[in-house]
């Protein structure tokens, strides 16, 4: 991007591990179900705690605990319209996601009912286990959680108040390497009798070794390790700069996965992407730096695989964070020969190049929405291939649709809503017309399967995405990919957490921080998170010829990582386009001065940010539907509009005291200001005009709408 005028971005959105139960079994599928959930909290404080329940594969709803007994609170619920769901998922949460009692999602088979025909379970504060009877439950004193603060300090919480003096005398931290470490000091706040303690240890723990608590007859629990991840000892021991994932060649495939706290790792090979049994299991070797490796001879193109990781005596199977192909729903990764996925003339494919950034006009689109309306008359509805069908119209003499319509608009690039593999759409039930925007990442470097004509064959989605990109390039249109590295769809159950518990995420007191507003936020400042992001982005550019990236909630990412992303991608494509949302969806434990929020765009040279000062100056406040802006006749927004026109840099003609949200320039050059009016979030300009000027006749709204671009 050059030091010229600001990039004008015109955005539009086309409308368009299971518990074992000893209970009697009922029918496999029921349409209605009586559910009884008992919940006990050691602290006796139930205020604000409620349930989020869903039939697996369907949307969830909130339920209150509506009665109580001697055990604690109880919820008696009738669930209906369960369809073919086989499990009920539930989360105990506080308020509207202020906290979760247990981080993992938990599931109960719906055919496991009691003699009264009810699905009845018992739950205990801080325990993942699901109990079927109160008789099974031990409510004796115990540790609820233990977390390392650093190499010589651990924070513990107990279910019942105990003496800090007693804890100092009898508590130890025990490592799997034989370490038995005693306290040197204990802090319990203002009282000697407490439930929360900070324990200082007599020596440092060994980074990478699993540790457990030990205290009289309390059950030993694993000590959560996230407090060690930012120590220099951990960085020296486990930062790896080599290739990860399935490294394919025709005569062999090398599998490498990073899991620094694992005690064993198994590679599982499958013939299919779902169902069936594994064809082979291979013990992997620890080659250092937290990396596990196995080599399989022969041409493994089309073979599916997973990893089974052992951590603290728990074995869990999961998919590869570095997967580049996957089977249906992304649950099994796939080995692929990418030469076999290339469309004709792929080697010569190249996107458009513009000398001036202000020549770039971007149209935001969703792959499915582009073709789903019947009037689009597109054959490959909701698919990658549907994006590049030509000659389509609303009718024989009607308006152009799809690609022809985009070309007709005169835009230079399309910004495509998430097309990596995301979690919310069940690719085995596409006939049910399931829809999502896709801001719930599952496999960062795999194309989304629901947009492929065959989501079961991992090769198909790769080929068809490439056909789409080439078709757009052949039409003179560049491709900007909407990427969401700021969070993952799952938290404790994600493949990242399974392989390296809590490393990939920012944590506060052992809980996931939530700057994304979705339940977690990734820790981009950590070496191996940064590596995952950069490696994934480089892959999209080299293998798929992506021309640019729009970073969702870029303000969650640290500035240094974004600077390195810009540096690495420009080594591949000097004209790469990089911009994002210079804000977050909530508070973050990483200092704002270290994150690439809009105010820190001055710290980078070529990365752009959306100009919300200009956006709301044009149409009014984003969260107040009735508030008008400059375009719909409201006074006082002139300086915000001018601020956008000059590209968020200094200009003597702008009174910065009157700009919407920025009291000073935040861009080094105008090309860093991405000016826009409408996007997929919040009200479009047309909708804003309807709400802010309800008496306008349609013709007036059309005139105002045409005036703005």
N, C-alpha and C positions, 0 to 999 in steps of 0.2 A: 504494500500500500504506500502511496506517495503523499507528500505534504501538499495536498491540494484542497479541494472542497471536501466536505463531509460525505461519507457514504450514505446514500439514501436507501433505506431498507423499507420496502413496502411489503407488509406481511398480511396475508389473508389466510383464513382457514376454511377449507371446503367443508360444508355440512354433510354433510353426509354422516425315628426308631421307635416301634409301636409297643405300648404297654401290654402285658399279658393279663387277661381277665379270666377268672374262674366263675363264669356265669352261664346261665342257660341261654341257648340260642333261639332267636325268633326268625322271622323271615329276613331274607337278605336285603330287601328294599321295602321301606314303609313310607307312606305319604305323610303321616303325622306321627309325632313321637312326644311322649311325656318325659321330660328331663328333670332330674332332681340333682342339684349340685350343692354339696355341703362344703363350707369353707371355714377353716380355723386359723386365726391369727394369734400368735403367742403374745403380742402386745395388746390384744383386745381392742385395738383401734380399727374399726371398719369404715370410718367416715370417708366417703368419696370412692370407695372400692366398688367396682361393678364388673360385669361380664361382657365380653364381645364374643359372639357365637356365630358360626356359619356352618352350613353344610358344605363339605369339601367340594371345591369347584364352583361355589356360588358366592354371592355377596353376603356380607355379615351384617349383624345388627347388635345394638346395645341392649342389655337386660340388667335389671336391678336385682339385688338380693331382696326378696320380698317377705321373708319370714326368718325366724331364728329358733334355735333350740339350745340344749346344754352344750352341744359341740361347738356351736358358733353360728354364723349366718348361713342362710339356706335360700336357694333360688328354686322355685317350682315353675317350670316353663313348658309350654306346649309349642313345639315346632311343627310347622306345616309346609306343604309344597316342597318336600325334600327331593322329589324326582328320583333319579337313579344314584344319588349320593350314597356312599358306603360308610362314610365317617363324618362325625361332627367335630369341628375344630373349635377351640375356645382359648381365650386369653383372659386372665384376671388383670384388670387395669385400674388405675386411679384416675378419676375424672375423665377428661378427654385426652387420654394418652399422656398424662403427666408422668406416669411411671407404670411399670409392669411388675407384677409379683415374681414371675418367672419369665426370663427373656425368650425362651423357646416357645413356638406354637405347639400346642398339645392336641392330640386327636383321640377320639373314642369311636370304636366300631358301633354303628347304630343297631346292629343285630344282637348286641350283648345286653339283654334286658333282664330284669329280675322277675320274680314270680308274679308281681303285680303288673308286668308289662311296661315298667318304667326303666329308663336308662339312668341309674343312680350311681353317683361317684362321690368320693370324699377327697378333699384337697387340704394341704397344709402349707402355711406361709413359707415361702422360700424353697419348697421341695418340688422337683419336677415330677416325681412319681405320682401316678393316679391310683388311688385306692378304691377297692370295691366294697369295703366294709370298714366300719369304725374299729372293729376288733383287730384289724391289721396295723393300726396306727400307733406309733410310739410318740407320745407328746412329752417325753422326758426332756430335760434341758439339753441343748445342743448348740453347735455353731450354725448360724444362718448363712454367713458368708465370711470369706477371708480374702484379702486382696493385698498384694505387694504394693507399697508406695514407692520403694526403691530397693536397692540391693541389701539394705540393712534395716528395713522397717516394713511392718505389715499391719494392716488395719483389720480388725475382726469385729463381728457382731454376734451376740449370743441371744438365744431365745428367752432366757430368764436372767435377771440381774445377778452378777457374781462379784466377788471381791477382787480388786486389782492386785492386792498383795498375794492372794491365793493364786491368781493367774501367773504372776511373776515367778512364783516358786515352782509351779507344776506344769507350766506351758512350755512346749518346744516346737520348733519347726523341723520337720523330718524330711530329708531328701531321698530320692530313689538311689542316689549315689552313696548312701550311708550317713550323710550329714545329720547330726542332731544338734541344733542350734538353740541356745537358751536366750532369754531376754536379759537386757541390761537395765532397761527402764520401761515403765508402762504409764501412759497417760490416759485418764478416764474422765477428764473434764473436772467439774467442781466436786464430784462425789467419788468416794472410794468404791462404792457399790454402783455398778453401771452395766450397760449392755453393749456399749460401743467403746473400743479401746484402740489406741495406737501403741504398738509394741516395737521398741528398738531392740535390735538383735546384737549379740556379742561379736558376730563376724558377718561378712557379706555372704549371701547365697551364691551358688554357682549358676550363672545365667545359662538357661537351656535345660536345667535339671528340674523335673517336676517335684514339687514340695507339697506336703500335707500338714495339717494341724495335728497336734497331740496334746490332750489335756484330760487327765484322770479318765473317767468312763465316757467322755463325750466321743461320739462317732467322728473319726478323722475325715476331713473334707479337703479337696484340692484347694490350693491357694492360687487365686486368679493372678495372672502374670503381667497384665498390661502395664503395670508400673515399672517393669524392667525394660520395656521395649525401647525407651528413649535413652537408656544408659549407653555410654560409650563402649562398655564391655559387650553389650548385645550387638551393637552396630559392627564392632570389629569381628565378632564371632560369626555373624549370620548375614551380612550383606553380600549378595551374590550378583555378579554382573554377566553371567553367561546366559545361554539360551535355556528357556523353560518350555514345557509342553511336550507335544508329540513331534519330534524332529524327524521328518520323513525323508527317506531315499528309497529307491526301488529295491535295494538289497537288504535294507534293515530300517527299523525305526527305533530311535532312542527316546525313552520317556523320562522326563525330569519334572519333579514337583517339589516346591519349597514348603517345608513344614518343620520349623525349627524345634518344636517341642514334642514331635512324634517319637515314639520308641520303636515303631515298626511301620512298614508301609507295604501294601500289596497292590500289584497291578492286576486288574481284572479285564479280560478280553471277552467280547460278545460278538455274535454274528449279526444281531439286530440292535436297533436303537431303543427298543422297548420289548419287554416280555422275554420269554425263553430263559435258558440257563447260561451261565458263563462257560465259554469254551476252554478257557485256560486261566489259571491264577499264577502269578509270578512274584516271588519275594523280591522286593527292591532293596538296593544297597544304599547306605548313607555315605555319600562322597564328600561330605564336609559342607560347611556354610549353610547347614539346614536343608540341603538338597538331597533328594532320594532319586535313584536312577535305576533303570532296567533297560536292556537292549533285547529286542526281538528280531531275529533274522527273517528275511523274506520280504515280499511286497505286501504290506499290510493295508494298502489303499481300500477304504470301505469297511475296515474293522472298527467296531465301537469299543470304548474302554471307559473304565472308572478307576478310582483309587479307594482302597480301604485303609484308613489311617488308624493307628493305635495310639491313644493318649490317655494316660492314667487308667489303664486297664479297660478302657472303653474303645470299641471298634466301630467305626462309622464309614459307610461307603458314600462317596460323593464324586462329583464331576470335576473336571480340570479347569482351574481359573484361567489357564492359557489355552483353552480349547479354541480351535479355529473352525471346527465343524461339529455338528451334533445331530442326534436323532430327534425324534418327536418330543416336544416339550423341553428339549435341552438337558434331559436327565442323564444321558450318556454322551460322552464326547466321542469324536470320530477322527480316525486317521484319514488324511486325504492327500492325494496327488493333485495339486492345484493346476498342473498342466492339463489335466483332464476336464477341468471345469471352465476353461476359457472359451468364450464364443469366437466365431470367425473374426479374424483381423484384430483380436484383442491386443496384440503386441503393439499395434500402431494407434491404439485408442489414446486420446488426450483431450483434456478439457479446455475450455476457452481461456485465453489470457487477455487481461485488460491492463493497459499502461497506467490508467488513472483509476483510482478507487471510486471516484464519484460516477464512473460509468457503470458501476455494478448496481443492478436492481434485483432484489431478491424476493421471490414468491414462496411463502410458506405453504407446505402441503402435507397431507397425510395419505399414505399409499392406498389405504382402503377407501377413504372418503372420496378420493378422486374419481372412483368408478362405480360406487355402489348405487347411486340413484339411477332408476330405470331409464330416465331420459338421457343419460350419458351414452347409452347404447354401446358400451364397451364389453367385449366378450369375456376377457379375463378379469372378472369383477373382484376387486379387493386384492389383486396380485401385483407382483413386481412387473409382470408382462403387460398388465393392463395400463400401466403408466405410459408405455411407449407405443401403444396402438395408435395408428394414424387413420385419418379419414372418417372419424366418428363425429356424428351430429345428433342434435336432439330429435330431428326427423329429416326427411329427404331435403327439405328446403330450410332447415332450421339453423340454429347456432352451432358453432363448432364446440366440441367437448374434449376433455382429456388433454393430451399432448398438444394437439392442434390449437386448442384454446390458450394454453400456456404460451405457445409460440406467438400467437396473435396478440397477446398482451404486451409483448416486447420486453419481457424480463430477460435477464442474463443468467440467472442462477435460480435453482430451487433449493430451499432449505427444507429437508425432509424430516418430519417428526420421527422419533426413534425407530430405527430399522435394524438395530442389533437385537439379539434374542432376549425378549422380555418375558416376565413371569405370569402376567394376569390372564392371558388368553390360553385356554386349553386347546392345543392343536389337534387333539383327538375328537373334538366336538365342534368343529367349524361349521357344521350344518345347522347349529343353533344360533348362528348370527352373532357370535360373541365379539365384543368390541372393547378396545382400550387405546388410549394415546400411546402407551408404551413407556411411561416414565418410571418403570419398575424393573431395573436391569437384573438379568440372570447370567447371561454369557456375554461379556463385553465385546468379544471379537468374533462372534458368530451371527450371521444374518437371522432375522426373525423368521420362524418357520410358517407362521400363519399366512404370510404373503407369498408362499411358494405353492405351486400346483401340487406338490407332493411333500408334505412336512415330515414324512417318515424317512425319506432318503436324504441324508445330509448333504449329498452332492448337488441335489436339485436346487436348493435355495441359493447355493453359491453361484451356480451357473445363471440362474434367472435374475439374481441381483446384478450380476455383471452385464447381462443383456440389457437390463433397465438403464444402467449407468452409461453403457455404450450408446444406446438409443438416444438418451438425453444429450450426450456429447456430440453425436452425429447431427443433432438438431441445433447445435450451437449453444446448448444450455449446460452450465456447470452444476455440480452437485455438492451441496453443503450438508453435512451430516450432523444432526442434532444428537449430541452425546451427553450421557448422564453418569459421569464418574463420581459424582458427589455423594451417592448413596447406593445401596442395593435393595432389591425387593424384600429380601429376608435379612434378619439380623443374626441371632445366635444359630439359626438353622442354615445360614448361607454356606456355600462351599468355602468361602474365605475364612469364616469363623471355625468351621469344622477342621480345616487344615492348620490354622494358626489362630487359636482362640483370642479374639479381641484385638489382634495386631492391626488389622486393616481399618479399624474404626477408632474414633476418638471416644473416650470414656470419661465419665464423671462419677466417682465413688462406685465404680464397678458397674455402672449403668451406661447404656448407649446415649451419647449426646445427640442432639437432634437439630442441627442447623439446617438440615434439608426439609424439615417439617414432615418427614415421612417415617420417622422412627429410628434413624441412624444417620451418621455422616462419616464418610471415609477420611482417613488421616493421610492426606496427600503428602504431607511433609516427611513422612517416614520413607526410608530408602526403598523398601520393596513395594510399597504402594505407588510411589513415584515411578518405579521401574515398570510396574504393571500398566500404568496409564500410558507412559511413553511408548512401551513396546506395542501396546494395542493400537495406538494412534498411528504409529509408523506402519503397522501392518495394513491398516485401512487405506493408507496412502499408496503403499507399494503394490499391494495385491488387488485393490479395488479402484484405484485411480481417483479417490475422493479429492475434491478440489478445495475443501474447507470444512471447518468445524464450528458449530454453535454450541458453546458450553452452557448447559443448564446449571443454574445457581453457581456460576463461576466464583462468586464471593465466598464459597465454602473452601475452595482450593487455595493453598498458599502461593504467594507470588513467585517464589523461587521455582516451584514446580512448573508453573505456567510459563515462566521465562525459559526454562529448559525445554519445554514442549515446543515453544516457538523456534528455538535454536535448532533442535533436532529435525523438525519437520521441514524447515527451510533448506536443510542440507539435501533433502529429497526433492522438494518443489519450492523454489525461491518465491513463487507467487501464491503460496498457500494463504487462505483466508482464515483468520482466527478471531472470533469475538464471542461474547457471552453476556450472561446476566450478572451485572456487578453488584449483586446483593445476595442475601441468604434467605432461608425460610424460617429462621429461628436463631437463637443465640448459640454461640460456639465457644468451647474452651480455648481455641486458638485465638490469640490476640488479633484484633482487627487490623493492626498495623502490619501483620504478616500475611493477611489474606488479600486476594485480588478483588476487593470490592471496588466500586466505581471511584471512590476517592483516591485509590492507590494506582489507578491507571497511569498516573504520572511516572510510576516506577518501571514501566515497560514501554517499549518504543513502538511496537507494531501490533499489539493486541487491542482490539476494540471492545467497547461496551455499549449496551443498549442505553439510549438517552431517554430515561423516563421523565426528565425535566421537560423535554420537548413534547413527548407523548401526552402528558397530562396538561401541558400548556395548550395543546391543540384541542383536546376533547373533554377536559375536566378530570377530576380526581378518579383514580382507578378503582377505589373502593367505595365511592359515593356515586351511585348510578344517576342521581338527579342533578349532580353538579355539572354545569356546563363549562366549556373552555372557550378559547379564542374562536374556534371554528363555528361554535354554536352560539356566539353572540355575547359571551360573558366578558366583562372588562377585567383588567389587571393581569392578563396573561401574556402581554406583549413581550416582556423581557425574557420569558421562558421560551417563547417561539424564536426570538432573536438569538438566544443562547444556542438553540439547535441549529439555526442557520449558519452561525459562525463555527459550528463544530465543537462546542464546549471548550474552546481555547479562549485566551484573553483577547478582547476587542474593546476599544474605547467606547463603542456605541452601545454597549450592554451594561445595564445597571444590575450588577450581580446580587445586590441586596434584595431585588425583587424576583429573582429566579426561584422557581418552585422549591427545589430541595438542595440546591448547590449554591453556596454563597461565594464560590470562587471557581475558576476553571479547573477541570479535572483531566483534560486531555493535553498531550504534548503537541498533537497535530490533528487537524480536523478529521482526517481519515479514521481516527479512533472513536469518533462519535457515530454510533449507528442510530440514525434517526428513523423512527417508525411511529405508526399510529395504531395499527391493529395487529394482534397476534392471537395465538390459540388461547392464551390465558385471559380471563376477565372479558369485559364487553368489547365487541368490535366497535368501530366508529358508527356503523349503521345502528347498532343496538343502543349505543350511547345517545345518539340523536333521538331515538324513539323515547328513551327514558327522560332525557333532559328537556326535550321539546315535544311533549306529547300532542300538542295541538297542531304541529306542522303536518300539512298534507304530504302524501308520499312524494309528490313532484318536488316539493321544497327540500325534502330530505335527500332526494337524488342529486339536486343541485349542490347542496352543501357537501355531500359525499364526494362528488366529482371535483369540487373546488380544492379539497385538502391536498391530494397528491400533487 
